[in-house]
Amino acid sequence: MKPLISGLLSLFLITVFSCKKGDPGPPGTANVMYSPWVATSPWVASTTSAGSGKKTYYFDMAAAGVTQQVLDQGTVIVFAKFVADPDGPGSIKQLPSIYYNIGAADVQYRFQSALTLGKVRVICDIIPNGIPATTNSVRYVIIPGGVSSGRQMNPRSLSYEELCKAYKIPL
């Protein structure tokens, strides 16, 4: 009986101490969330952010991943894909961004974003006036606090393509 218990104990100890953790996955990709590209329609005229010489509109997207923890410790980056951008059709730019009316300086579209629990709001101030296009699209990327992104890498400093590559996000 004693040799049997000794043998089972030895087998148990060998099994426990010979186990190793699995290979680590790529840093920073496990908890990163992103939305699909969403057409900026419908824009709503703002009644609270009106001023002389400008019109303001906003567009809301439901974003369940924008939690209090993300607001307190994470990063949310919003991108816009401009269909008729002077830098090239379909140019993708991180908000805030200023877009000029087909390359002219007579109308400015100032895009920015605001976050609240469960929502990403895209805001467009137009100077002097106009209406934002509904043919553009937007997408957000949520990087929760504590998600490793590599040594000293600031995700806001990356281009859209670099961010997608770093976090394994389909373009």
C-alpha positions as CSV (number, residue, x, y, z in Angstrom):
1,M,0.0,0.0,0.0
2,K,2.8,2.4,0.9
3,P,4.6,1.9,-2.4
4,L,1.3,2.6,-4.2
5,I,0.7,5.9,-2.4
6,S,4.3,6.8,-2.9
7,G,4.0,6.1,-6.6
8,L,0.8,8.1,-7.0
9,L,2.2,11.0,-5.0
10,S,5.3,11.0,-7.3
11,L,3.2,10.9,-10.4
12,F,1.1,13.7,-9.1
13,L,4.1,15.9,-8.3
14,I,5.7,15.2,-11.7
15,T,2.5,16.1,-13.4
16,V,1.9,19.3,-11.5
17,F,5.5,20.6,-11.8
18,S,6.0,19.7,-15.4
19,C,3.0,21.7,-16.6
20,K,3.8,25.0,-18.2
21,K,1.6,27.9,-19.3
22,G,0.6,28.2,-22.9
23,D,2.5,30.5,-25.2
24,P,1.5,34.1,-24.7
25,G,-0.6,35.7,-27.4
26,P,0.2,39.0,-29.1
27,P,0.2,41.9,-26.7
28,G,-2.8,44.2,-26.7
29,T,-5.2,42.4,-28.9
30,A,-7.4,40.3,-26.5
31,N,-9.8,43.0,-25.2
32,V,-9.6,45.6,-28.0
33,M,-13.0,46.3,-29.5
34,Y,-14.0,48.1,-32.6
35,S,-17.1,49.1,-34.5
36,P,-17.9,48.4,-38.1
37,W,-17.8,51.4,-40.4
38,V,-21.1,53.3,-40.0
39,A,-22.6,55.8,-42.4
40,T,-22.9,59.2,-40.8
41,S,-26.7,59.4,-41.2
42,P,-28.8,61.0,-39.9
43,W,-27.0,64.1,-38.7
44,V,-29.0,66.1,-36.0
45,A,-28.8,69.9,-35.8
46,S,-27.5,70.9,-32.4
47,T,-29.5,73.4,-30.4
48,T,-27.0,73.7,-27.6
49,S,-23.8,74.3,-29.6
50,A,-24.9,77.1,-31.9
51,G,-22.9,80.2,-32.4
52,S,-22.5,83.1,-34.8
53,G,-20.8,82.1,-38.0
54,K,-21.2,78.3,-37.5
55,K,-23.6,75.4,-37.7
56,T,-23.2,72.4,-35.5
57,Y,-24.5,68.9,-36.1
58,Y,-24.0,65.6,-34.3
59,F,-24.3,61.9,-35.1
60,D,-24.6,59.2,-32.3
61,M,-23.5,55.6,-32.3
62,A,-24.4,53.1,-29.6
63,A,-21.2,51.7,-28.1
64,A,-21.9,49.2,-25.3
65,G,-18.1,48.9,-24.8
66,V,-17.8,52.4,-23.6
67,T,-18.1,51.6,-20.0
68,Q,-17.2,53.7,-16.9
69,Q,-13.9,51.8,-16.6
70,V,-13.1,52.6,-20.3
71,L,-13.9,56.2,-19.7
72,D,-11.8,56.3,-16.6
73,Q,-8.8,54.2,-17.7
74,G,-9.1,53.3,-21.4
75,T,-8.7,54.9,-24.7
76,V,-11.3,55.4,-27.4
77,I,-10.2,56.5,-30.8
78,V,-12.7,57.6,-33.5
79,F,-11.8,57.6,-37.2
80,A,-13.7,59.1,-40.1
81,K,-13.5,57.9,-43.7
82,F,-14.1,60.9,-46.0
83,V,-15.5,60.0,-49.4
84,A,-14.5,63.1,-51.3
85,D,-11.4,64.1,-49.2
86,P,-9.0,66.5,-50.9
87,D,-6.2,64.1,-49.7
88,G,-7.8,61.3,-51.7
89,P,-11.2,59.6,-51.9
90,G,-11.7,57.4,-48.9
91,S,-9.0,59.0,-46.8
92,I,-9.2,57.8,-43.2
93,K,-8.4,60.4,-40.5
94,Q,-8.4,60.3,-36.7
95,L,-10.8,62.7,-35.0
96,P,-10.5,65.6,-34.4
97,S,-9.9,66.5,-38.0
98,I,-10.6,69.5,-40.2
99,Y,-12.0,68.8,-43.6
100,Y,-12.3,71.5,-46.3
101,N,-15.0,71.7,-48.8
102,I,-13.4,69.9,-51.8
103,G,-10.1,71.5,-51.0
104,A,-11.4,75.1,-50.9
105,A,-11.0,77.1,-47.8
106,D,-14.5,78.7,-48.0
107,V,-16.2,76.1,-45.9
108,Q,-14.6,74.2,-43.0
109,Y,-15.9,71.0,-41.4
110,R,-14.4,70.5,-38.0
111,F,-15.0,66.9,-36.8
112,Q,-14.5,65.8,-33.2
113,S,-15.9,63.2,-30.9
114,A,-17.4,63.0,-27.4
115,L,-17.9,60.0,-25.2
116,T,-20.6,59.1,-22.7
117,L,-21.6,55.8,-21.2
118,G,-22.6,53.5,-24.0
119,K,-22.3,56.2,-26.7
120,V,-19.9,57.7,-29.1
121,R,-21.0,61.1,-30.5
122,V,-19.4,62.5,-33.6
123,I,-19.7,66.3,-33.8
124,C,-19.3,68.5,-36.8
125,D,-18.9,72.3,-36.6
126,I,-19.3,73.9,-40.0
127,I,-17.9,77.3,-40.7
128,P,-19.6,79.5,-41.9
129,N,-22.5,77.1,-42.7
130,G,-23.6,73.9,-44.5
131,I,-24.6,70.4,-43.8
132,P,-22.2,67.4,-43.2
133,A,-22.3,64.7,-45.9
134,T,-24.1,61.5,-45.1
135,T,-21.8,59.5,-47.4
136,N,-18.9,59.6,-45.1
137,S,-18.5,56.9,-42.4
138,V,-17.0,56.5,-38.9
139,R,-15.6,53.8,-36.7
140,Y,-14.4,53.7,-33.1
141,V,-11.7,51.6,-31.5
142,I,-11.8,50.9,-27.7
143,I,-8.6,50.0,-26.0
144,P,-9.4,49.2,-22.3
145,G,-7.0,50.3,-19.6
146,G,-4.4,47.7,-18.8
147,V,-4.2,46.3,-22.3
148,S,-0.6,46.2,-23.3
149,S,0.2,48.0,-26.5
150,G,4.0,47.5,-26.6
151,R,6.8,49.5,-25.1
152,Q,6.0,53.2,-24.9
153,M,3.5,53.0,-27.8
154,N,0.8,55.7,-27.8
155,P,-2.1,54.4,-29.9
156,R,-3.2,57.9,-30.7
157,S,0.1,58.5,-32.4
158,L,-0.4,55.7,-34.8
159,S,-1.8,56.0,-38.3
160,Y,-5.0,54.1,-38.9
161,E,-3.2,51.3,-40.7
162,E,-0.5,51.0,-37.9
163,L,-3.3,50.8,-35.3
164,C,-5.1,48.1,-37.2
165,K,-1.9,46.1,-37.5
166,A,-0.9,46.5,-33.9
167,Y,-4.4,45.4,-32.6
168,K,-5.3,42.9,-35.3
169,I,-8.2,45.0,-36.6
170,P,-9.4,44.3,-40.1
171,L,-9.0,47.3,-42.4
